[in-house]
Amino acid sequence: MMGRWLGVRTSPILAACDGLGETAVVETRNRTAARVLVTGGAGFIGSHLVEALANAQERVAVFDNFTTGSRGNLAGASARVDVVEGDVRDLDSLRRVMEGVGVVFHLAAVSAVAPSVKDPLTTNAVNVTGTLNVLTAARDAGVRRVVFASSAAVYGSNPSLPKTETHPPEPLSPYAASKLAGEVYCRVFAKLYGVEAVALRLFNVYGPRQNPASEDSGVVTRFLVCLADGQPPIIDGDGEQSRDLVYVGDVAGAFLRSREAPAAGGEVFNIGSGRSTTINELAKALAGIAAPNRVLRPIHHPARAGDVRHSCADISKARQALGYAPAVELADGLARTLAWWRESRTSH
Ligand SMILES: NC(=O)c1ccc[n+]([C@@H]2O[C@H](COP(=O)([O-])OP(=O)(O)OC[C@H]3O[C@@H](n4cnc5c(N)ncnc54)[C@H](O)[C@@H]3O)[C@@H](O)[C@H]2O)c1
C-alpha cells in the first residue's frame, strides 16, 4: 500500500480536471465522509480522474492489477491516493476494498478491441464477470453510485449519425459485446437492488498518458509516435473515415459530474466532443504542430476489416442531465498531448 488518507472537506470545491491547467472545471461536493474507489485508476483515463479527485481533496482508493496501467501514471496524485493491487475477477478483494466507499468509478477492463478479438474469454472474465463482481460488492457494501466506463464501440455497425443513446447497439467485437453486457448489468442492478449504476459511453479519448505500446492505442498517440520518429503517419484506408475525438481532461470531468448528477440508475450517456474529425484532418493538424517544417505525406494502408466508417456523439443528453460541456478544442488538446509526449521521451 502506498499513500495516506487526507482529511475530508465538507464544502463545495472546485476541482481542475487533470492538473495540466485544464479549462474544464467541475464542482464536486464531498457530502459524506465516504471514500471514492476508482477501478483501473492506474490507467490512461483512470489516472486523470484520480488526479482530479485527489486535487479536490477527496479520499481516493485505486484498485488495479497493472496489466496496462502503471504506478508511474499516478505520480502526480500518489500522496493523496491509496493504491490497492488487485483483480476485478477476484470478488473477495473487491469486497475488502469496497468498505466505506460511497461512489465507485469502474474503469478496469481489457480496454481495447484487438486483445478481445484474440482472447474473448479473458475479455468476458474481466469486463463482464469483473463488472458483475464490482456491482455485487458495491451493492453489498451499500455503495450509493457506480459509474461504469462503457464505450461507443457498442454502436458498432449502426450507421446512424450522430449517435444518440436510443440507437440500437450493434456490437462488432467481443470488447463491444462485453461493454454492452456491463451496461445491461448496471441497469439490472439499478432496478433490482437500487444501486445507482450509470454508464458513460466514451468515444475516442486522447491525451497525455495514452499508452503508445498498446495494440489499439488511440489514433492520436499512434500518429505522434510516427511523427516523433520523423516518419509519416500511417492511415488505414482513405482517411476519410471520421471519429469523435474527446480530450481526456473533459472525460475526467464527465466522470466527476456523473457522481452527483440526479441521473436515474441504469441510464447511459454519450461522452464525446460532439464533433467529428476525419483521420486525414487529424494527421494534417498533428503534423502541423509536431513537424511544422517538414512535409510528411501520410502512408495509406488497406482499410481495416470491420472498421466503423463514421462516428460522432450526440452529447445533448449528457449536457442536459450531467451539465457536461467539453471544453478543450482539438488543436489545444493535441498541443497538450504533444508537450507531454516530448517531455516523457526526454525524461526516459
Ligand atoms: N481510451 C478510450 O478511448 C476509451 C474509449 C471507450 C471506453 N474506454 C474505457 O475506459 C476505461 C479506461 O480505458 P483506458 O483507455 O484508460 O485504458 P487503460 O488500459 O489505460 O486502463 C485500464 C486499467 O484497468 C486495469 N485493469 C485491466 N484489467 C484489470 C483487472 N482484471 N483487474 C483490475 N484492473 C485491471 C489496467 O491495468 C489499467 O490500469 C476502460 O474501461 C475502457 O474500456 C476507453
Ligand as a Chemical Component Dictionary entry (heavy atoms), coordinates in Angstrom:
data_LIG
# 
_chem_comp.id                   LIG 
_chem_comp.type                 NON-POLYMER 
_chem_comp.pdbx_formal_charge   0 
_chem_comp.three_letter_code    LIG 
# 
loop_
_chem_comp_atom.comp_id 
_chem_comp_atom.atom_id 
_chem_comp_atom.alt_atom_id 
_chem_comp_atom.type_symbol 
_chem_comp_atom.charge 
_chem_comp_atom.model_Cartn_x 
_chem_comp_atom.model_Cartn_y 
_chem_comp_atom.model_Cartn_z 
_chem_comp_atom.pdbx_ordinal 
LIG N1  N1  N 0  -9.424  5.186  -24.286 1  
LIG C1  C1  C 0  -10.571 5.234  -24.928 2  
LIG O1  O1  O 0  -10.653 5.890  -25.994 3  
LIG C2  C2  C 0  -11.792 4.534  -24.393 4  
LIG C3  C3  C 0  -12.963 4.601  -25.164 5  
LIG C4  C4  C 0  -14.096 3.954  -24.695 6  
LIG C5  C5  C 0  -14.083 3.299  -23.470 7  
LIG N2  N2  N 1  -12.941 3.249  -22.748 8  
LIG C6  C6  C 0  -12.979 2.520  -21.467 9  
LIG O2  O2  O 0  -12.469 3.358  -20.447 10 
LIG C7  C7  C 0  -11.779 2.575  -19.469 11 
LIG C8  C8  C 0  -10.359 3.085  -19.300 12 
LIG O3  O3  O 0  -9.694  2.968  -20.558 13 
LIG P1  P1  P 0  -8.188  3.440  -20.773 14 
LIG O4  O4  O 0  -8.087  3.925  -22.160 15 
LIG O5  O5  O -1 -7.772  4.309  -19.647 16 
LIG O6  O6  O 0  -7.450  2.034  -20.711 17 
LIG P2  P2  P 0  -6.228  1.537  -19.821 18 
LIG O7  O7  O 0  -5.884  0.197  -20.362 19 
LIG O8  O8  O 0  -5.167  2.566  -19.758 20 
LIG O9  O9  O 0  -6.908  1.399  -18.375 21 
LIG C9  C9  C 0  -7.488  0.200  -17.906 22 
LIG C10 C10 C 0  -6.966  -0.039 -16.489 23 
LIG O10 O10 O 0  -7.581  -1.223 -15.977 24 
LIG C11 C11 C 0  -6.566  -2.032 -15.360 25 
LIG N3  N3  N 0  -7.015  -3.426 -15.437 26 
LIG C12 C12 C 0  -7.095  -4.222 -16.539 27 
LIG N4  N4  N 0  -7.536  -5.445 -16.200 28 
LIG C13 C13 C 0  -7.780  -5.410 -14.854 29 
LIG C14 C14 C 0  -8.253  -6.373 -13.916 30 
LIG N5  N5  N 0  -8.559  -7.623 -14.290 31 
LIG N6  N6  N 0  -8.367  -6.009 -12.619 32 
LIG C15 C15 C 0  -8.033  -4.755 -12.208 33 
LIG N7  N7  N 0  -7.546  -3.810 -13.056 34 
LIG C16 C16 C 0  -7.436  -4.136 -14.364 35 
LIG C17 C17 C 0  -5.325  -1.767 -16.195 36 
LIG O11 O11 O 0  -4.127  -2.106 -15.525 37 
LIG C18 C18 C 0  -5.452  -0.270 -16.448 38 
LIG O12 O12 O 0  -4.887  0.484  -15.407 39 
LIG C19 C19 C 0  -11.863 1.126  -19.957 40 
LIG O13 O13 O 0  -12.954 0.505  -19.336 41 
LIG C20 C20 C 0  -12.115 1.281  -21.437 42 
LIG O14 O14 O 0  -12.778 0.149  -21.967 43 
LIG C21 C21 C 0  -11.796 3.841  -23.184 44 
# 
loop_
_chem_comp_bond.comp_id 
_chem_comp_bond.atom_id_1 
_chem_comp_bond.atom_id_2 
_chem_comp_bond.value_order 
_chem_comp_bond.pdbx_ordinal 
LIG N1  C1  SING 1  
LIG C1  O1  DOUB 2  
LIG C1  C2  SING 3  
LIG C2  C3  SING 4  
LIG C2  C21 DOUB 5  
LIG C3  C4  DOUB 6  
LIG C4  C5  SING 7  
LIG C5  N2  DOUB 8  
LIG N2  C6  SING 9  
LIG N2  C21 SING 10 
LIG C6  O2  SING 11 
LIG C6  C20 SING 12 
LIG O2  C7  SING 13 
LIG C7  C8  SING 14 
LIG C7  C19 SING 15 
LIG C8  O3  SING 16 
LIG O3  P1  SING 17 
LIG P1  O4  DOUB 18 
LIG P1  O5  SING 19 
LIG P1  O6  SING 20 
LIG O6  P2  SING 21 
LIG P2  O7  DOUB 22 
LIG P2  O8  SING 23 
LIG P2  O9  SING 24 
LIG O9  C9  SING 25 
LIG C9  C10 SING 26 
LIG C10 O10 SING 27 
LIG C10 C18 SING 28 
LIG O10 C11 SING 29 
LIG C11 N3  SING 30 
LIG C11 C17 SING 31 
LIG N3  C12 SING 32 
LIG N3  C16 SING 33 
LIG C12 N4  DOUB 34 
LIG N4  C13 SING 35 
LIG C13 C14 SING 36 
LIG C13 C16 DOUB 37 
LIG C14 N5  SING 38 
LIG C14 N6  DOUB 39 
LIG N6  C15 SING 40 
LIG C15 N7  DOUB 41 
LIG N7  C16 SING 42 
LIG C17 O11 SING 43 
LIG C17 C18 SING 44 
LIG C18 O12 SING 45 
LIG C19 O13 SING 46 
LIG C19 C20 SING 47 
LIG C20 O14 SING 48 
# 
